[in-house]
Amino acid sequence: MKRLLIICLVLMMVAMAIYCYLFYPQQSMPVGVPISVETPEFEKYRNDCLHPCIRYDETNGIYHMAQSPYYGWNNKVENPIYYTSESYMQWKNGSLLIGTPEYGFNSDPCILLDGDSVLYVWRECGTPRCDSLGVVCATVGGILRDGKINEIKMYVSNTSHDYDTQQCPILIKRNRGGQCVENQLDSVYIYAAWYQYNPERINNGIAIWRGTNISRPDFQLIDTLRLPAICTVDKLLQLRLFDYIWYVPWPQKHDVWHFDLFEYKDKLYMVSVAEKGDNIMLSVSDDYRHFKYTRKPLVNNHYSENYTGYRQYFYKPTAFVKNDSLFVFYTANAKDDPNRNQLFVTKEKIDKVIDWYALQLL
């Protein structure tokens, strides 16, 4: 009887150790550091940055950023701004592309670097432009010239109030061989969150649109795909002891609200986060359609809290690879002003991150 009791105790300890290993708050990249972002019209936009999309032009050594502020969670200031910078740590002198509409709101900007051209798009929801097009929401924009768009065109749209197939649109241009969506070359794709609003808010997966010309939009919805369910790390309770926060772990199902994409070694990677989420997750697709996740996040707010000194809530990540390093940018509430969304960055050797994830996917 005593021996059986010892065996049961050992098994319970092993099970608890495995549970903590799987779900205790942790992350695979360093804790992010804040970035300086200056907005035009400070009194209105308050140096706020909610929805960034950052791309690096290797030819000219210039960083490009699209972003929309959302100070105080006021969608009347969620207007698209465009920046260029020689340093990803500092962004200033942004160009406001369009102001607050008469009604409705702007959101979710994204850019695509295509040679010397910069395509800038954003979403409009319930605006006069949407009404004129007969849609609920539309992804609009155009080619930038001297920080301005001369002609705003519609790229994709949505006509339902209950769901959306163009939330957080992400532009990529595919001009390589290998496994492509329907083996199409020299095509532009828009990946977006396929999100349900009614009767309950839930991510259904991703929607994929394909076009052949960024100057004359001809995008068609070619696929809607479910994303796999994954449980990642979270906390049930926390306790501060010896000036350190300790957690009682708890699994959390990951929900994709906003995301970004980057290509590396003929694979498509996604960084994603839930709305005001706790985790920034990485997933990978071999065929540019179906993604696989692992449970360990790139960044976790509970883990980071021991280093940042306050609780963050994440909203939108963006990423690219440069000089064999993965750069992940993300927005979170600022420490000095909870109403302001602040931009952060973390970086790590890409092969270190990818090799670790490859082992987890075996």
C-alpha positions as CSV (number, residue, x, y, z in Angstrom):
1,M,0.0,0.0,0.0
2,K,2.8,2.4,0.9
3,R,4.6,1.5,-2.4
4,L,1.4,2.2,-4.4
5,L,1.1,5.6,-2.6
6,I,4.6,6.5,-3.5
7,I,4.1,5.6,-7.1
8,C,0.9,7.7,-7.3
9,L,2.7,10.6,-5.7
10,V,5.6,10.4,-8.2
11,L,3.2,10.2,-11.1
12,M,1.3,13.3,-9.8
13,M,4.6,15.2,-9.5
14,V,5.6,14.2,-13.0
15,A,2.2,15.2,-14.4
16,M,2.4,18.5,-12.5
17,A,5.9,19.1,-13.9
18,I,4.7,18.4,-17.5
19,Y,1.7,20.7,-17.0
20,C,3.9,23.6,-15.7
21,Y,6.4,23.0,-18.6
22,L,3.6,23.3,-21.1
23,F,1.6,26.2,-19.7
24,Y,3.6,28.3,-17.3
25,P,4.0,31.8,-18.7
26,Q,7.1,31.8,-20.9
27,Q,8.4,33.2,-24.2
28,S,11.0,32.3,-26.8
29,M,12.2,35.8,-27.7
30,P,13.7,38.6,-25.5
31,V,11.5,41.0,-23.8
32,G,10.6,43.9,-26.1
33,V,11.9,47.4,-25.8
34,P,9.9,50.6,-26.6
35,I,10.2,52.5,-29.8
36,S,9.7,56.2,-30.4
37,V,6.8,57.1,-32.7
38,E,5.8,60.7,-33.3
39,T,2.5,61.4,-34.9
40,P,1.4,64.5,-36.8
41,E,-1.2,66.7,-35.0
42,F,0.0,65.7,-31.5
43,E,-3.1,67.1,-29.7
44,K,-5.3,64.8,-31.8
45,Y,-3.2,61.6,-32.3
46,R,-1.0,61.8,-29.1
47,N,2.0,59.8,-30.5
48,D,-0.3,56.8,-30.5
49,C,0.5,53.6,-32.5
50,L,-2.0,50.8,-32.6
51,H,-1.8,49.0,-35.9
52,P,1.7,48.9,-37.4
53,C,3.0,47.3,-40.6
54,I,6.8,47.6,-41.0
55,R,8.8,46.6,-44.0
56,Y,12.5,46.9,-44.8
57,D,13.8,48.0,-48.2
58,E,17.2,46.2,-48.5
59,T,18.1,48.0,-51.7
60,N,17.9,51.5,-50.1
61,G,18.4,50.6,-46.5
62,I,15.1,52.3,-45.6
63,Y,12.3,51.2,-43.2
64,H,8.7,51.9,-44.1
65,M,5.8,51.9,-41.7
66,A,2.1,52.1,-42.0
67,Q,0.2,52.7,-38.8
68,S,-3.1,54.0,-37.4
69,P,-3.4,55.6,-34.0
70,Y,-6.2,54.7,-31.6
71,Y,-5.7,56.9,-28.5
72,G,-8.2,56.3,-25.8
73,W,-9.8,53.6,-28.0
74,N,-11.4,56.3,-30.1
75,N,-11.9,55.1,-33.7
76,K,-12.3,58.7,-34.9
77,V,-8.5,59.0,-34.8
78,E,-7.8,55.7,-36.3
79,N,-6.5,57.2,-39.5
80,P,-3.7,55.9,-41.8
81,I,-0.2,57.5,-41.4
82,Y,2.9,56.7,-43.4
83,Y,6.5,56.9,-42.3
84,T,10.0,56.2,-43.7
85,S,13.0,56.0,-41.4
86,E,16.7,55.0,-41.4
87,S,16.2,53.6,-37.9
88,Y,13.5,51.2,-36.9
89,M,13.8,52.6,-33.3
90,Q,12.6,56.1,-34.3
91,W,9.7,57.2,-36.4
92,K,8.8,60.8,-37.1
93,N,7.6,63.2,-39.8
94,G,4.8,60.9,-40.7
95,S,2.4,61.7,-43.5
96,L,-1.4,61.6,-42.7
97,L,-2.9,60.1,-45.8
98,I,-6.6,60.7,-44.9
99,G,-8.4,62.3,-42.0
100,T,-11.5,61.3,-40.0
101,P,-14.4,60.5,-42.3
102,E,-17.8,62.2,-41.9
103,Y,-19.1,59.0,-40.3
104,G,-17.7,55.5,-39.9
105,F,-14.0,54.9,-39.3
106,N,-10.6,53.9,-40.9
107,S,-8.5,51.0,-39.6
108,D,-5.9,48.3,-40.4
109,P,-3.3,49.8,-42.7
110,C,-0.7,47.7,-44.6
111,I,2.0,48.4,-47.1
112,L,3.6,46.4,-49.9
113,L,7.1,47.2,-51.3
114,D,7.2,46.4,-55.0
115,G,10.4,47.6,-56.6
116,D,10.3,51.4,-56.3
117,S,6.6,51.4,-55.7
118,V,4.9,51.5,-52.3
119,L,1.3,50.3,-52.2
120,Y,-0.5,51.5,-49.1
121,V,-4.0,50.2,-48.2
122,W,-6.3,50.5,-45.2
123,R,-9.8,49.5,-44.2
124,E,-12.8,51.8,-44.2
125,C,-16.0,50.7,-42.3
126,G,-19.3,52.4,-42.6
127,T,-17.8,55.5,-44.3
128,P,-19.3,57.6,-47.1
129,R,-17.0,55.8,-49.5
130,C,-18.3,52.4,-48.3
131,D,-21.9,53.7,-48.9
132,S,-21.0,54.9,-52.4
133,L,-19.6,51.4,-53.2
134,G,-22.5,49.6,-51.7
135,V,-20.4,47.7,-49.1
136,V,-20.1,47.5,-45.3
137,C,-16.3,47.6,-45.3
138,A,-13.7,48.1,-48.0
139,T,-9.9,47.8,-48.2
140,V,-8.8,50.9,-50.1
141,G,-5.6,52.7,-51.0
142,G,-3.2,53.2,-53.8
143,I,0.4,53.8,-54.9
144,L,2.3,56.4,-52.8
145,R,3.8,59.4,-54.5
146,D,5.7,61.9,-52.3
147,G,3.9,60.6,-49.2
148,K,0.4,61.0,-50.9
149,I,-2.1,58.9,-52.8
150,N,-3.4,60.7,-55.8
151,E,-6.2,58.2,-56.6
152,I,-7.8,56.0,-53.9
153,K,-9.1,52.7,-55.3
154,M,-10.9,49.8,-53.8
155,Y,-9.0,46.5,-53.5
156,V,-11.4,44.1,-51.6
157,S,-14.7,44.6,-49.8
158,N,-17.2,42.9,-47.5
159,T,-21.0,43.2,-47.6
160,S,-22.0,41.5,-44.3
161,H,-22.4,42.9,-40.8
162,D,-22.1,39.5,-39.2
163,Y,-18.7,38.5,-40.5
164,D,-15.7,39.9,-42.4
165,T,-13.2,38.3,-44.8
166,Q,-10.9,41.3,-45.1
167,Q,-10.1,42.2,-41.4
168,C,-6.4,43.1,-41.0
169,P,-5.5,42.8,-44.7
170,I,-1.8,41.8,-45.2
171,L,-0.2,42.2,-48.7
172,I,2.4,39.9,-50.1
173,K,3.7,39.5,-53.6
174,R,4.8,36.0,-54.7
175,N,7.1,35.7,-57.6
176,R,8.9,32.4,-56.9
177,G,8.5,28.8,-57.8
178,G,7.7,26.0,-55.4
179,Q,4.5,25.4,-53.6
180,C,2.3,28.4,-54.2
181,V,-1.4,29.0,-53.8
182,E,-2.7,27.3,-57.0
183,N,0.9,27.6,-58.3
184,Q,0.3,31.2,-59.4
185,L,3.4,33.2,-60.0
186,D,3.8,37.0,-60.1
187,S,0.6,37.4,-58.2
188,V,-0.3,39.7,-55.3
189,Y,-2.1,38.2,-52.4
190,I,-4.1,39.7,-49.6
191,Y,-4.4,37.5,-46.5
192,A,-7.0,38.6,-44.0
193,A,-8.6,37.5,-40.8
194,W,-11.9,35.7,-41.5
195,Y,-13.7,37.0,-38.4
196,Q,-17.2,36.4,-37.2
197,Y,-19.0,39.2,-35.3
198,N,-22.5,37.8,-34.7
199,P,-24.0,35.9,-33.0
200,E,-20.6,35.8,-31.2
201,R,-17.1,37.2,-31.8
202,I,-14.8,34.5,-33.0
203,N,-12.0,33.9,-35.5
204,N,-13.0,31.4,-38.2
205,G,-9.6,31.4,-39.8
206,I,-8.1,33.3,-42.7
207,A,-9.3,34.5,-46.1
208,I,-7.0,34.7,-49.1
209,W,-7.5,37.1,-52.0
210,R,-5.5,37.0,-55.3
211,G,-4.8,39.8,-57.7
212,T,-2.5,40.4,-60.6
213,N,-2.0,44.2,-60.6
214,I,-1.5,46.7,-57.8
215,S,-2.3,49.7,-60.0
216,R,-5.6,48.2,-61.4
217,P,-7.0,46.1,-58.6
218,D,-8.6,42.8,-59.7
219,F,-8.6,40.8,-56.5
220,Q,-10.8,37.8,-56.1
221,L,-11.5,35.8,-52.9
222,I,-10.0,32.4,-53.6
223,D,-10.1,30.6,-50.3
224,T,-11.3,30.7,-46.7
225,L,-9.4,28.4,-44.4
226,R,-9.8,27.3,-40.8
227,L,-6.8,27.8,-38.5
228,P,-5.9,24.9,-36.1
229,A,-6.8,25.3,-32.5
230,I,-3.8,25.6,-30.1
231,C,-3.6,26.0,-26.4
232,T,-0.8,28.2,-25.2
233,V,0.4,29.6,-21.9
234,D,-1.6,31.7,-19.4
235,K,-2.0,32.2,-15.7
236,L,-4.8,31.4,-13.3
237,L,-3.3,33.2,-10.3
238,Q,-0.2,35.2,-9.5
239,L,1.8,35.9,-6.3
240,R,4.6,38.4,-5.8
241,L,7.3,36.9,-3.7
242,F,10.9,38.1,-3.3
243,D,10.1,41.0,-5.7
244,Y,9.2,38.5,-8.4
245,I,5.8,37.5,-9.8
246,W,5.1,33.8,-9.7
247,Y,2.2,32.2,-11.5
248,V,-0.2,29.4,-11.3
249,P,-0.3,28.2,-14.9
250,W,-3.5,27.8,-17.0
251,P,-3.9,26.9,-20.7
252,Q,-5.4,29.5,-23.0
253,K,-6.9,28.9,-26.5
254,H,-5.2,31.2,-29.0
255,D,-7.5,33.4,-31.1
256,V,-6.3,35.3,-34.1
257,W,-7.5,38.9,-34.1
258,H,-4.6,40.7,-36.0
259,F,-1.5,39.2,-37.6
260,D,1.3,39.8,-40.1
261,L,3.2,37.5,-42.5
262,F,6.8,37.1,-43.6
263,E,8.6,34.7,-46.0
264,Y,11.7,32.8,-45.1
265,K,13.3,29.9,-47.0
266,D,10.3,29.2,-49.1
267,K,7.9,29.1,-46.2
268,L,5.3,31.5,-45.0
269,Y,5.3,32.5,-41.4
270,M,2.5,34.2,-39.4
271,V,2.8,36.3,-36.2
272,S,-0.6,36.7,-34.6
273,V,-2.3,38.0,-31.4
274,A,-5.8,37.9,-29.9
275,E,-7.6,41.2,-29.3
276,K,-5.9,42.9,-26.4
277,G,-4.2,39.5,-26.0
278,D,-1.6,38.0,-23.8
279,N,0.5,36.1,-26.4
280,I,2.2,36.8,-29.7
281,M,2.3,33.5,-31.5
282,L,4.3,32.1,-34.4
283,S,2.9,29.7,-37.0
284,V,4.3,28.3,-40.3
285,S,2.9,27.1,-43.6
286,D,4.7,25.0,-46.1
287,D,2.1,25.4,-48.8
288,Y,1.1,29.1,-48.1
289,R,-2.3,28.0,-47.0
290,H,-2.3,25.7,-44.0
291,F,-0.6,26.9,-40.8
292,K,0.8,24.9,-37.9
293,Y,1.3,26.4,-34.4
294,T,3.3,25.5,-31.4
295,R,2.2,26.2,-27.8
296,K,5.1,28.5,-26.7
297,P,4.6,32.2,-27.6
298,L,7.2,34.5,-29.1
299,V,6.2,37.0,-26.4
300,N,4.0,36.6,-23.3
301,N,2.8,39.5,-21.2
302,H,2.9,37.7,-17.9
303,Y,6.5,36.6,-18.4
304,S,7.4,40.1,-19.6
305,E,5.7,41.8,-16.6
306,N,8.6,40.8,-14.4
307,Y,10.9,42.9,-16.7
308,T,8.6,45.8,-17.8
309,G,7.1,46.4,-14.4
310,Y,3.5,46.5,-15.6
311,R,0.8,44.4,-17.3
312,Q,0.7,44.8,-21.0
313,Y,-2.0,43.9,-23.5
314,F,-1.0,43.2,-27.0
315,Y,-2.9,44.3,-30.1
316,K,-1.0,44.0,-33.4
317,P,2.3,42.4,-34.4
318,T,4.4,42.9,-37.5
319,A,7.7,41.2,-38.5
320,F,10.5,40.9,-41.0
321,V,13.8,39.2,-41.4
322,K,17.0,41.2,-41.8
323,N,20.7,40.0,-41.5
324,D,19.6,36.5,-40.3
325,S,17.6,38.0,-37.4
326,L,13.8,38.0,-36.9
327,F,12.5,41.4,-35.9
328,V,9.0,41.3,-34.2
329,F,7.3,44.6,-33.5
330,Y,4.1,44.8,-31.5
331,T,1.8,47.3,-29.8
332,A,0.8,47.4,-26.2
333,N,-0.6,49.9,-23.7
334,A,2.1,52.4,-22.6
335,K,3.4,52.4,-19.0
336,D,3.1,56.1,-18.5
337,D,-0.3,56.5,-20.1
338,P,-2.8,53.5,-20.3
339,N,-4.8,55.3,-23.0
340,R,-1.8,55.4,-25.4
341,N,-0.8,52.5,-27.5
342,Q,3.0,52.1,-27.8
343,L,5.3,50.3,-30.2
344,F,7.8,47.7,-29.0
345,V,10.4,45.5,-30.7
346,T,12.2,42.3,-30.0
347,K,14.7,40.5,-32.1
348,E,16.5,37.1,-32.2
349,K,18.5,35.0,-34.7
350,I,15.9,33.6,-37.1
351,D,17.4,30.2,-37.3
352,K,17.4,29.9,-33.5
353,V,13.7,30.7,-33.4
354,I,12.8,28.6,-36.4
355,D,14.9,25.6,-35.3
356,W,13.2,25.6,-31.9
357,Y,9.8,25.7,-33.5
358,A,10.7,23.0,-36.0
359,L,11.5,20.7,-33.1
360,Q,8.1,21.5,-31.5
361,L,6.3,20.7,-34.7
362,L,7.7,17.2,-35.1
